[in-house]
Amino acid sequence: MSDSTDISRDPGPAPNLPRRNPALLDAFRRIQKLLASLKPRFNPPTVEIIDDLKELAQRAETYGKLRGADGEGGEEGAEEVDRAGVELWNVTVFSGAGEGNGVEAKVKGAMRHAAFRMLEAGSERPLPPRPLARMLQLATKAASALSSAGELEMSARLLESAAQYQDWLSAIHPGPELDPQTKASAVAAYYACRCEVAWKQGNETVASFMLGKATDDNTLAAITVPEIELLAALARNIGKTVLKTTRGKPGEESGAVDWLQRALRLMDRLEGEGEAGVRELKADVMKLLAVAYIRSSATQPAHLDQAEATLDELLGDMDDSTAEAQKIRSMKLSVLKKRDAGEADLEKLLKKMAEHMDFNETALTQYLSEVHPLADSMQGLVTSVLQHLLLAALGRQEGHPFVDRILLSLIINTKGELRPRRGIQDIGQAFDAIREQDIFSLSKTASAACQTLLWQVGDKLFATKQLSYAAEFYLLGCHAALRAARKVNFARCYRKAALCYIRLEEFPKASEVVRRSSSDEAANSFVLFLAASKQGLEDEAAKAIMSMTRAPDFDGRMLLLATQHAHDAGLKDVLAVALKEILQRYQKDGTIGTEVDVLVLLRCLGRTCIEQLEKEDVNQLSVIDSIVQHYELATELADRTVKAGARDTASAHKELLWLYESAYNCACQGCQDWPANKITRLLEITLQLMDLYRKHAPSGSSPELEARRCMTTFALLSARVFAVREGADGRDRNELLERLSNDIPAARELIRKTLDSPNNRDDEKLRQVDQILLIYRAEVLCRLGMWNEMTKVVKESTQAADLPPKVLESLADLVWQAQPRAPVEVVVDVLEAVLGISVERSIISTAKFARFMRSIVETLLARQRSTDRTRAAHFVSQANEMLLSLASHGVLERYPVSEIDWLLAKAWNESVTCFSASLLEAAKLWFELSTSLCRHATDGERRIALIQRHYAKLLAKYAAPEQSAMVDET
C-alpha cells in the first residue's frame, strides 16, 4: 500500500462502549481523552505533539493487549478505536506531514506509529487473510517512517511485534481470499524494511539475511516490477554506502561488491522492461559495481576483468555522445591501465574518448593527464591519440580554442621519440591538417611556442650529431601552419637548418635553404658566405660579405669571423674583400666594435691554431709559432685594454680568464712534442695573463687563482729544468741555472703563502709541488757547484718531520751521483745526514741504505785519517745495528748479502791494518765489528771461527803483521 492512499472504514452503527471490563473501559477513555486533545493540533501537525503521539501509541497498545485478554465483550469500542486509527493515518497522508526532513519526519513517524497501534488494537480477531496482509503492510510503513525519522530502536521493536503477522500470513495459502501478489508484496516489503533497519543499526549480517528473505524466487515471481525496483534500489543504496565508507581500506570493498551484485541480479529480472526509471537504476547500479570492482582489484585482481565487462555492457546501452558515456570510458581507461592492457585496446578507447570529448579546459586537462604518462612506454600510441584528438578539435568549432594546446602536447611528446623520422612525419601531418583549415589558423603566440619546442628538439639532435634530422625539425618551424610567426622566426629556422647541412657538407642544399628566407638579416648573408666558402665559390662568398655589411643589423664581429674564415680557407680574393670592408667600417665608424672584440678575435685565432695542430697535413712548427705570437699579442692588447678601462670590463675579464687558461692548457698539451723554448715562453705568457687578471679582476685574487699561479710557476720551472737536462750548454745553460737558483726559492715562498691561506683547497697537491721544487733546487745547486748551500739544504730537509722518504733519497742520490765532482766532505756530510735520519726513522729503502753505507765507508777509509777511520767504524756500527734489527723482525734478507759480505771483509781488513800499524784500540774495535757482522754473513759460524783463529795468530805474531792473512773485499 502506497503512502498516498488513505484508509477508509464504513461508519456503521454508533459505538457501543464496553461495559463488562472496567480496565478496558478505562483504557478506551484514556485514548478518547488524548485524541480529543490531539485532534485540534493535527492541522498542521507540529513537533509539540510527538510526545503525546508516543503516549497515544502506548495507550493503544495497552488497549489492544487488554482487549485480547478479555474473553467477553471485547468487541465493544474496537470500531471506535479502529476508526480513530484510520483518521490519524489519513492525516499523515493528506496533511503532508513528514514530507521534509528532521522534525517533520519525526512527526510523521510518531503519527503513523500511533495510528498503526490503534488500527492494530481495534482490528477484528482473528484477522482474515486480506486484512492480515493489509495490517502487515501498515506495520511495515509505520516502521519505515520511524526509521526515516531516526527512531531505529522503536522501528525495530515495531517490526519484531509485526513478525507474528508475517508468520500468520506466510502460513496462509493463496486463494480466493488472498491472491499471491498481495501476500508476496506484503512479505517482501516487511523483509525489505527489516533489512534497511538492521543495516542502519550496523548489523550487516541480519540485513543481508532479510534481503535474501525478501528476494527469494517465489516472492520475486509474485511481486510487481516497481516492487522489484524498490528492492534493487535498497541493495544499491546499501552497496553505495559501503563503497563510500570503505574507500581507502583495501580488502573491505568486497562488501560493496556483494550488495551491488545482488542489486544487479534484481535488475536483470526486469530485462525487457522499457521504463526509463528501470534503465537509469540499472545503469547506476552497474556504474557503482564497476567502481567497487576497480577498488577491490588490489586484493582481487580478477575483479578488473569483471569491471571491464560491466563498463562495456554499460557503454553498449548508452548514447556515445553523452557526458555519462565519456565518464564510463574514463573509468574503463583506468581499468585498462591497471591490468596493463595492450596498445591496441588503449588506443581504441582513447580515440573514442577524443571523438566524443566535450571540449573545455577541465575535460582536456583530464584527458591529457591520462595520456601523457603512457609516453614512457608507448610513445607511438600517445602520438597517434594526440593526432586523433587534434583532428577532432579541428573538426568542431568549440574545439578550435584548444588546438594550440593539443599541438604543443604532440610536439612535446615527440621530444622523447627514439625515431626522429617518425616524429617529423607526425608533426608534419598535424601541421598539414591545420594548414588545410579554412576557418582556423594558429595565433602568433602559439606559432612561436611551437617553433621554440621544435628548436629544442632540433638542438638536442644537433648535439647528438643527428644533423639531418635536426635540419628537418628546424624546417618544420617554417611550415605554413605557423605563418603567424613568419616575420619573427622563419629566417632563424632556415639558418639553423642551413648550418646543419653545412656540417653535413651538403653546401648547395644549405645555400638553397637560406635563400628561401625573404629576410635581409646579416646572419643570413653570413650563412651564405659559409656555404659558398666551403665550396670554394669565391665570387658568391665575396657577394655574401658585401651583402652582410650592408644589412641593417650588421655586427662587426661577423666581419671579423668571416675574415678569419677566409684566411683559414686560403680564399685570397674573399680575404681581400673582407679586409676592404673592415677598412671601410673603420674609416666610417672609427672601430668595428669594442675593445673586447680584439680579444675575442685573438681568442678565435688562437683556438683555430690549436685545432690545426690536430691535423696531420700542417706544418706543426709554423702553427706553434703562430700560437705563441697570438698569445704574445693578446697579452700586450689585454694589458692596454684593461689599463685603458674597457667599457665592457666583465667581458674583458672573461676573455682574460679564457686566455690564461687556454695558454696553460696548450703548454701542458705540448709538453711531449713542442720545443722546450716554446713551452717555456707560453708558460711565461700564462703567468703574465694571470697577473693581469688578478690585478684588475673585480673581486681581486682568490685561493683558486693563487693555486693556479703556483701550478703554472711550477710548470714553468719544470720546463726550464728539463731544458737544462736536455743539453742546453754554454751561456744559455748558465743563465738558466742562475735564473733557476733564484726563481725556485721564490716559487717555494709563493707556495708556502698559498698553503697558509685559510681558504686553500689544494694542500696536498701544493705540498707535492713544493717537494719536487726542493729536488729541483738541489739539482741546480749541484750543477752550479754550490756545495755549501747544497749541504745546508740537505741538513734542513732532514730536520723536516713531514718530508717524504723519496725526497731525501733523491737528495742523497743527487750528491752521490755528483762524485767525483762533488767535494768528499760534502758527499760525506750529506750521506751522513741522510743515513742518520734513516736509522732514526727508517725512511729510505734497505738496499739504498746499503749502497750509501758502502759509499761513505769507502770514502772515509780512503782518506787514511784516524778521525775518518773512527767515523767509518761508527757507520759500520750503524749498519750492524740495522742488521740486528732486521734479524729480530725476521726480514734480514732485505739487506743485500753482497753488502753484508763486503762490510765483513772491510771490517776484518781494517782490524788487520790497524794491528800492523800498532793501533790496538782501533784494531780491537774493527775486530769486534767483524765478529758481530759474521752472524749475518754467509756461512757465519765458519767465518767466526776462522776470524778468531787468525786473530789469535795476529796476537801471537804481533811483531810480524805482514804475515797475517787478508780477506778479499771484492
Secondary structure as the mmCIF struct_conf table of DSSP 4:
data_model
#
loop_
_struct_conf.conf_type_id
_struct_conf.id
_struct_conf.beg_label_comp_id
_struct_conf.beg_label_asym_id
_struct_conf.beg_label_seq_id
_struct_conf.end_label_comp_id
_struct_conf.end_label_asym_id
_struct_conf.end_label_seq_id
TURN_TY1_P TURN_TY1_P1 ASP A 3 SER A 4
HELX_LH_PP_P HELX_LH_PP_P1 THR A 5 ILE A 7
BEND BEND1 PRO A 13 PRO A 13
HELX_LH_PP_P HELX_LH_PP_P2 ALA A 14 PRO A 18
BEND BEND2 ARG A 20 ARG A 20
HELX_RH_AL_P HELX_RH_AL_P1 PRO A 22 LEU A 38
HELX_RH_3T_P HELX_RH_3T_P1 LYS A 39 ARG A 41
BEND BEND3 ASN A 43 PRO A 44
HELX_RH_3T_P HELX_RH_3T_P2 VAL A 47 ILE A 49
HELX_RH_AL_P HELX_RH_AL_P2 ILE A 50 ALA A 69
BEND BEND4 GLU A 72 GLY A 73
TURN_TY1_P TURN_TY1_P2 GLY A 74 GLY A 77
HELX_RH_AL_P HELX_RH_AL_P3 ALA A 78 PHE A 94
BEND BEND5 SER A 95 SER A 95
TURN_TY1_P TURN_TY1_P3 ALA A 97 GLY A 98
BEND BEND6 GLU A 99 ASN A 101
TURN_TY1_P TURN_TY1_P4 GLY A 102 GLY A 102
HELX_RH_AL_P HELX_RH_AL_P4 VAL A 103 GLY A 122
BEND BEND7 SER A 123 SER A 123
BEND BEND8 ARG A 125 PRO A 126
HELX_LH_PP_P HELX_LH_PP_P3 LEU A 127 PRO A 128
HELX_RH_AL_P HELX_RH_AL_P5 PRO A 129 SER A 148
TURN_TY1_P TURN_TY1_P5 ALA A 149 GLY A 150
HELX_RH_AL_P HELX_RH_AL_P6 LEU A 152 SER A 161
TURN_TY1_P TURN_TY1_P6 ALA A 162 ALA A 162
HELX_RH_AL_P HELX_RH_AL_P7 ALA A 163 ALA A 171
BEND BEND9 ILE A 172 ILE A 172
HELX_LH_PP_P HELX_LH_PP_P4 HIS A 173 PRO A 174
STRN STRN1 GLY A 175 GLY A 175
TURN_TY1_P TURN_TY1_P7 PRO A 176 GLU A 177
STRN STRN2 LEU A 178 LEU A 178
HELX_RH_AL_P HELX_RH_AL_P8 PRO A 180 LYS A 200
TURN_TY1_P TURN_TY1_P8 GLN A 201 GLY A 202
HELX_RH_AL_P HELX_RH_AL_P9 GLU A 204 ALA A 214
TURN_TY1_P TURN_TY1_P9 THR A 215 THR A 215
HELX_RH_AL_P HELX_RH_AL_P10 ASP A 217 ALA A 222
BEND BEND10 ILE A 223 ILE A 223
HELX_RH_AL_P HELX_RH_AL_P11 VAL A 225 THR A 245
TURN_TY1_P TURN_TY1_P10 THR A 246 GLY A 248
TURN_TY1_P TURN_TY1_P11 PRO A 250 GLY A 251
TURN_TY1_P TURN_TY1_P12 GLU A 253 GLU A 253
HELX_RH_AL_P HELX_RH_AL_P12 SER A 254 ASP A 268
TURN_TY1_P TURN_TY1_P13 ARG A 269 GLY A 272
HELX_RH_AL_P HELX_RH_AL_P13 ALA A 276 SER A 296
TURN_TY1_P TURN_TY1_P14 SER A 297 THR A 299
TURN_TY1_P TURN_TY1_P15 PRO A 301 ALA A 302
HELX_RH_AL_P HELX_RH_AL_P14 HIS A 303 GLY A 316
TURN_TY1_P TURN_TY1_P16 ASP A 317 ASP A 317
BEND BEND11 MET A 318 MET A 318
TURN_TY1_P TURN_TY1_P17 ASP A 320 SER A 321
BEND BEND12 THR A 322 THR A 322
HELX_RH_AL_P HELX_RH_AL_P15 ALA A 323 LYS A 338
TURN_TY1_P TURN_TY1_P18 ARG A 339 ASP A 340
HELX_RH_AL_P HELX_RH_AL_P16 GLU A 343 GLU A 355
TURN_TY1_P TURN_TY1_P19 HIS A 356 HIS A 356
BEND BEND13 ASN A 360 ASN A 360
HELX_RH_AL_P HELX_RH_AL_P17 GLU A 361 VAL A 371
HELX_RH_3T_P HELX_RH_3T_P3 HIS A 372 ASP A 376
TURN_TY1_P TURN_TY1_P20 SER A 377 SER A 377
HELX_RH_AL_P HELX_RH_AL_P18 GLN A 379 LEU A 394
TURN_TY1_P TURN_TY1_P21 GLY A 395 GLY A 395
BEND BEND14 ARG A 396 ARG A 396
HELX_RH_3T_P HELX_RH_3T_P4 GLN A 397 PHE A 402
HELX_RH_AL_P HELX_RH_AL_P19 VAL A 403 THR A 414
TURN_TY1_P TURN_TY1_P22 LYS A 415 GLY A 416
BEND BEND15 LEU A 418 LEU A 418
HELX_RH_AL_P HELX_RH_AL_P20 PRO A 420 ARG A 435
TURN_TY1_P TURN_TY1_P23 GLU A 436 GLU A 436
BEND BEND16 ASP A 438 ILE A 439
HELX_RH_AL_P HELX_RH_AL_P21 LYS A 444 ALA A 463
TURN_TY1_P TURN_TY1_P24 THR A 464 LYS A 465
HELX_RH_AL_P HELX_RH_AL_P22 LEU A 467 LEU A 476
TURN_TY1_P TURN_TY1_P25 GLY A 477 CYS A 478
HELX_RH_3T_P HELX_RH_3T_P5 ALA A 480 ALA A 485
HELX_RH_AL_P HELX_RH_AL_P23 ARG A 486 ARG A 503
TURN_TY1_P TURN_TY1_P26 LEU A 504 GLU A 505
HELX_RH_AL_P HELX_RH_AL_P24 PHE A 507 ARG A 515
TURN_TY1_P TURN_TY1_P27 ARG A 516 ARG A 516
HELX_RH_AL_P HELX_RH_AL_P25 ALA A 522 LYS A 534
TURN_TY1_P TURN_TY1_P28 GLN A 535 GLY A 536
HELX_RH_AL_P HELX_RH_AL_P26 GLU A 538 THR A 549
TURN_TY1_P TURN_TY1_P29 ARG A 550 ARG A 550
BEND BEND17 ALA A 551 ALA A 551
TURN_TY1_P TURN_TY1_P30 PRO A 552 ASP A 553
HELX_RH_AL_P HELX_RH_AL_P27 GLY A 556 ALA A 569
TURN_TY1_P TURN_TY1_P31 GLY A 570 GLY A 570
HELX_RH_AL_P HELX_RH_AL_P28 LYS A 572 ASP A 589
BEND BEND18 GLY A 590 GLY A 590
BEND BEND19 ILE A 592 GLY A 593
HELX_RH_AL_P HELX_RH_AL_P29 GLU A 595 GLN A 612
TURN_TY1_P TURN_TY1_P32 LEU A 613 GLU A 614
TURN_TY1_P TURN_TY1_P33 GLU A 616 ASP A 617
BEND BEND20 VAL A 618 VAL A 618
HELX_RH_AL_P HELX_RH_AL_P30 GLN A 620 ALA A 644
TURN_TY1_P TURN_TY1_P34 GLY A 645 GLY A 645
BEND BEND21 ARG A 647 ASP A 648
HELX_RH_AL_P HELX_RH_AL_P31 THR A 649 GLN A 669
TURN_TY1_P TURN_TY1_P35 GLY A 670 ASP A 673
BEND BEND22 TRP A 674 TRP A 674
HELX_RH_AL_P HELX_RH_AL_P32 ALA A 676 HIS A 696
TURN_TY1_P TURN_TY1_P36 PRO A 698 SER A 699
HELX_RH_AL_P HELX_RH_AL_P33 PRO A 703 ARG A 725
TURN_TY1_P TURN_TY1_P37 GLU A 726 GLY A 727
HELX_RH_AL_P HELX_RH_AL_P34 GLY A 730 ASP A 756
BEND BEND23 SER A 757 SER A 757
TURN_TY1_P TURN_TY1_P38 PRO A 758 ASN A 759
HELX_RH_AL_P HELX_RH_AL_P35 ASP A 763 LEU A 784
TURN_TY1_P TURN_TY1_P39 GLY A 785 GLY A 785
HELX_RH_AL_P HELX_RH_AL_P36 TRP A 787 THR A 798
TURN_TY1_P TURN_TY1_P40 GLN A 799 GLN A 799
TURN_TY1_P TURN_TY1_P41 ALA A 801 ASP A 802
HELX_RH_AL_P HELX_RH_AL_P37 PRO A 805 GLN A 817
TURN_TY1_P TURN_TY1_P42 ALA A 818 ARG A 821
BEND BEND24 ALA A 822 ALA A 822
HELX_RH_AL_P HELX_RH_AL_P38 VAL A 824 ARG A 841
BEND BEND25 ILE A 844 ILE A 844
HELX_RH_AL_P HELX_RH_AL_P39 THR A 846 ALA A 862
TURN_TY1_P TURN_TY1_P43 ARG A 863 GLN A 864
HELX_RH_AL_P HELX_RH_AL_P40 SER A 866 SER A 888
TURN_TY1_P TURN_TY1_P44 HIS A 889 GLY A 890
HELX_RH_3T_P HELX_RH_3T_P6 LEU A 892 ARG A 894
BEND BEND26 TYR A 895 TYR A 895
HELX_RH_AL_P HELX_RH_AL_P41 VAL A 897 SER A 916
TURN_TY1_P TURN_TY1_P45 ALA A 917 SER A 918
HELX_RH_AL_P HELX_RH_AL_P42 LEU A 920 CYS A 934
TURN_TY1_P TURN_TY1_P46 ARG A 935 HIS A 936
BEND BEND27 ALA A 937 ALA A 937
TURN_TY1_P TURN_TY1_P47 THR A 938 ASP A 939
HELX_RH_AL_P HELX_RH_AL_P43 GLY A 940 ALA A 956
TURN_TY1_P TURN_TY1_P48 LYS A 957 ALA A 959
HELX_RH_3T_P HELX_RH_3T_P7 PRO A 961 GLN A 963
BEND BEND28 SER A 964 SER A 964
#
